[in-house]
Amino acid sequence: MKNRFLIAALCAAVGFANLSIAGQALAQATDAEAQDAALVDKVKTALAAHPELHANHLKVASKNAEVTLSGKVGDSSNLMAIAREVQKVPGVKYVNNDMMPSDM
């Protein structure tokens, strides 16, 4: 009887430990998603500050501070100017350039 109680207590402790670890992982994932969403907002704000770039129709996404830009832009020089501007945004580690010039 004493062994059954000990085994049950041990199983409960292991179960609680696993729940705690899973909860921490979920909180970290949620924090990363919030940081990426905030970074997307910062990138969009930076691009909006430069209307000459004509970047208002771009799709902006971020995962682990790697920003992906996709959509059509004016020409290849405009494409490069947009990528350079996004690289300047604090928190951006890398820019994935999936943009296409409109003339293609």
N, C-alpha and C positions, 0 to 999 in steps of 0.2 A: 504494500500500500504506500509505503514511504517512497519507494522508487517511482511509482506512478505519479505521485505529486511532484517529485523532483523533475521527471521528464516533462510533465505538463508545464511547469514553471519555466523550464529551459526553452521549450517550444514557444511559449508566449513571449519570452525575452527576445528570441531570435526574430519572431514575427514583428515585434515592435521596432527592432533595429532596422529591419528591412523597410518598414513603412517610413521610418525617419530618413533613410537614405533615398528612397523614392521621392519623398517630399522635397528634399534638398535638390535633387536633380530637376524636378519640375520647376522649382523656384528659379534655378539657374537658367533653365530653358526660357522661362517667361521673361527674366531679366534680359537675356540676349535678344529676344524678339522685340522687347521694348526699346532696347538700344538701337537695333536695326531700324525700327520704325522712326525713331527720333533722327537718325542719320539720314533717312530718306527725306524727312521734312527739311533738314538743314540743306541738303543738296538741292531740293526744289526751290527753296528760298534763295540760295546762291544763284541758281540759274535765272530765276525771276528778276533778280537785280540787274541782269544783263539782257534786256529785251533785244538787243542787236544780235544775239546768238540764235534767236528763233527756236528755242528749245522747249516751248510750252506744250508741245505734243509728244514729248518723249515719255516713255515708261521708265521709271526709276525703281529699282529694287535693291535690297541689301541683305546679305547673309554674312554674319561674322565680320562686319565692317568692309566687306568686299562689295562694291557698288556696281550694279549692272545697268547700263544705259541701252535702251533699244527703241527703235523707231526710225522715221525718216527725217533728215535734216537737209538744209539748203544744198551745200556742196562739201567737198572733202576738207576744205580749209575751215569751214564752220564746224564740221565734225571734230576736227582736232582741237579747235578753240574750246568747244564744250568739254571735251575730255580733260583738257588742261585746267579748266575752271573747276571742275568737279574734284580733281586731284588736290586742289588747294583747300578743300573743305576739311576742317579739323575732324579727325576721327576716321577719315577714309584711308584704308590701308592699300586698296588696289581698285582700279577701274577696269571692269570688263566692258569693252566697247563693242556692242552689237548694233550700232547705228549704221544706217545706210544713207548715202546721199540721195536726195530726191530725184536727181537726174539719171539714176540707174534703173 
